[in-house]
Amino acid sequence: MAHKKHKRKFLNIVLIPDGESVPKTYRVRITVLNVVLGLLALLLVAILIGAVTYGKLLQQAYENIVLREKNEQLIQQLQKVNELDAELNNLKNFGRKVQNSLIGYVNLQSGNEGKISQKNLEPSFNSSTFSTLNFVPMKSPVTGFVSQEFTKNIHNGIDIVAPEGTPIVAAGAGTVLFVGWTVDGGNTIVIGHQGGYYTYYKHNLRNIVVENQTVEQGEVIGYLGNSGLKSFGPHLHFEIWKDGVPIDPKILIRELFK
């Protein structure tokens, strides 16, 4: 029994030129054409899938960028909230300190200030009435609270906040070496004490002592103010120097740091 031969199918493509040239005929097997068309279809599907996938990736990337920016904004806002909260707490503490420092203050009338000034301008130094300890600057020069502490070579003293006009007293017995005005310190007083100690009182409203005057420990020497270019509110800038070197007033004056 004879086998039937499989008849191959072809697609004839005839190209007829516009001129007088002979027409050209091309034969393409149907199976090859089907394979080519199948590959083109697969390529088209792959391109469509790739385009859709790429679009989704772009959208996801954009959403990630937006979320990252929102997260950064939230973090910044949270930091601002924390800073505001810390600042609010500082203001509350500052208010409590001011309120506590105002307790017990007595407003001085101008007449009383004049009497004190006249009394203090008269030298009252008597060496027999002093002990060695009186010459050491251990008394707080003013009643208030410390707003800025000692930092050597940066802030060589402490700032004591109190109402303007609060009396300033000598931290220790000694001799007034300087009374006058400085650009940064405003009304300033410098007192020399035994043992190599010197004390500085700056930004005063008014000084009521004179140079070479001897003062007792606790004697009023001026009134707290806001003078000088480096003062931004009523306070006393107070320094203690020992043998030419600034020292932390906290070492000698404990009552301010309780």
C-alpha positions in Angstrom: 0.0 0.0 0.0 1.6 3.2 -1.1 1.9 6.2 1.3 0.5 9.5 0.3 3.1 12.3 0.0 2.4 15.3 2.2 1.8 18.2 0.0 3.6 21.3 1.1 1.7 24.6 0.9 3.3 27.8 -0.2 2.2 31.4 -0.3 3.1 33.0 -3.6 3.8 36.7 -3.5 4.0 38.4 -6.9 5.5 41.9 -7.2 4.6 43.8 -10.3 6.8 46.8 -10.9 5.4 50.0 -12.5 7.9 49.8 -15.4 8.4 47.2 -18.1 10.4 44.9 -15.8 9.4 41.3 -15.4 7.2 40.6 -12.4 9.0 38.9 -9.5 7.5 36.0 -7.6 8.4 34.9 -4.1 7.3 31.7 -2.5 7.0 31.5 1.3 6.0 28.3 3.0 2.9 28.6 5.1 4.5 26.9 8.1 7.3 29.5 8.1 4.8 32.3 7.7 2.8 30.9 10.7 6.0 30.7 12.8 7.0 34.3 12.0 3.5 35.6 12.7 3.4 33.6 16.0 6.8 35.1 17.0 5.5 38.6 16.1 2.4 38.0 18.2 4.5 36.8 21.1 6.8 39.8 20.8 3.7 42.2 20.7 2.3 40.5 23.8 5.7 40.7 25.6 5.9 44.4 24.7 2.4 45.1 26.0 3.1 43.2 29.3 6.4 45.0 29.7 4.8 48.4 29.1 2.1 47.6 31.7 4.7 46.3 34.2 6.9 49.3 33.6 4.0 51.7 34.1 3.2 50.0 37.4 6.8 50.2 38.5 6.9 53.9 37.6 3.7 54.5 39.6 5.0 52.6 42.6 8.3 54.5 42.4 6.4 57.8 42.3 4.2 56.7 45.3 7.4 55.8 47.2 8.9 59.2 46.5 5.7 60.9 47.7 5.6 58.8 50.8 9.2 59.5 51.5 8.6 63.2 51.2 5.6 63.0 53.5 7.7 61.0 56.0 10.4 63.6 56.0 7.8 66.4 56.5 6.3 64.5 59.4 9.7 64.0 60.9 10.5 67.7 60.6 7.2 68.6 62.1 7.8 66.2 64.9 11.2 67.7 65.6 9.6 71.2 65.6 6.9 70.0 68.0 9.7 68.5 70.3 11.6 71.8 70.1 8.5 73.9 70.9 7.7 71.5 73.8 11.3 71.9 75.2 11.1 75.6 74.7 7.8 75.7 76.5 9.2 73.8 79.4 12.2 76.1 79.6 9.8 79.1 79.6 7.8 77.5 82.4 11.0 76.9 84.4 12.1 80.4 83.7 8.8 81.8 84.8 8.9 79.7 88.0 12.4 81.0 88.7 11.4 84.6 88.1 8.4 84.1 90.4 10.5 82.6 93.1 13.2 85.3 92.8 10.6 88.0 93.2 9.4 86.6 96.5 10.7 88.8 99.3 11.8 91.7 97.2 11.1 95.2 98.5 10.9 98.0 96.1 13.2 100.8 97.1 12.0 104.4 97.0 14.3 107.1 95.7 14.6 108.6 99.1 15.8 105.5 100.7 18.4 105.0 97.8 19.7 108.5 98.5 20.2 107.7 102.2 22.0 104.5 101.4 24.2 106.3 98.9 25.2 109.0 101.3 26.0 106.4 104.0 28.0 104.2 101.7 30.0 107.1 100.2 31.5 107.6 103.6 34.4 105.1 104.1 33.6 102.9 107.0 36.5 100.4 106.9 37.8 99.3 110.2 40.2 96.4 110.1 39.5 95.4 113.7 35.9 94.5 112.8 36.8 92.1 110.1 37.9 88.5 110.3 40.0 87.0 107.5 36.9 85.2 106.2 35.1 88.6 105.5 37.7 89.4 102.8 36.9 86.2 100.9 34.1 86.9 98.3 31.7 84.3 99.6 28.5 86.4 99.9 26.0 86.5 97.0 26.1 90.0 95.5 22.4 90.0 94.7 19.3 87.8 95.4 18.1 86.2 92.2 18.6 83.2 90.1 21.5 82.3 87.8 20.5 82.5 84.1 24.0 81.7 82.7 26.8 79.9 84.5 30.6 80.2 84.4 32.5 78.9 81.3 36.2 79.7 81.4 37.5 82.0 78.6 34.0 82.2 77.2 31.9 83.5 80.0 34.2 84.3 82.9 31.4 84.8 85.4 27.7 84.2 86.1 24.6 86.2 85.2 22.1 86.7 88.1 18.6 87.8 87.1 16.6 90.1 89.4 14.4 93.1 89.1 16.0 96.4 88.0 17.0 98.5 91.0 17.7 95.5 93.2 20.6 96.4 95.6 24.0 94.9 94.8 26.3 94.2 97.8 30.0 93.5 98.0 30.7 89.8 98.0 33.6 90.4 100.4 35.3 93.2 102.3 37.9 95.1 100.3 38.8 98.2 98.4 37.1 99.7 95.4 39.6 99.7 92.6 37.4 100.9 89.7 34.1 102.6 89.3 33.0 103.7 85.9 31.5 103.0 82.5 32.7 100.4 80.0 31.2 99.8 76.5 30.5 96.1 77.1 29.9 96.1 80.9 28.1 99.4 81.3 28.3 100.7 84.8 31.0 98.6 86.4 32.6 98.1 89.8 35.8 96.3 90.6 36.8 95.5 94.2 40.1 94.1 95.4 40.2 91.7 98.3 42.9 90.1 100.4 44.4 86.8 99.3 44.6 87.8 95.6 40.8 88.0 95.0 39.1 90.5 92.8 35.3 90.8 92.1 33.6 92.4 89.1 30.0 93.8 89.0 28.7 94.8 85.6 25.6 96.2 83.8 24.6 98.2 86.9 21.8 100.7 86.9 23.8 103.0 89.2 27.1 102.8 91.2 27.1 104.3 94.7 30.8 103.8 95.7 33.9 105.7 94.7 37.4 104.5 93.9 39.7 103.7 96.9 36.7 103.4 99.1 36.8 100.5 101.5 33.6 98.4 101.8 32.4 95.7 104.1 31.1 92.4 103.1 27.4 92.8 102.4 27.5 96.5 102.0 25.4 98.0 99.2 27.6 99.2 96.3 25.1 99.8 93.5 21.8 98.8 92.0 21.1 96.1 89.4 20.4 97.4 85.9 20.7 96.7 82.1 23.6 99.0 81.0 26.3 98.2 78.4 26.2 96.7 74.9 26.3 93.1 76.1 23.2 93.3 78.4 19.8 92.3 77.0 17.8 92.5 80.2 18.1 93.5 83.9 20.8 91.3 85.5 24.2 91.4 87.2 27.2 89.9 85.5 29.4 88.9 88.4 33.0 87.6 88.2 35.6 86.4 90.8 39.3 86.4 89.9 42.0 84.7 92.0 45.7 85.6 91.3 44.8 86.9 87.8 42.7 83.8 86.8 38.9 83.7 86.6 37.3 81.1 88.9 33.7 79.7 89.0 31.7 81.7 91.6 30.0 78.5 92.4 33.1 77.4 94.3 32.7 80.2 96.9 29.1 81.2 96.7 27.0 78.2 97.4 23.7 80.0 98.2 23.0 80.8 94.6 23.3 77.2 93.5 21.1 75.4 96.0 
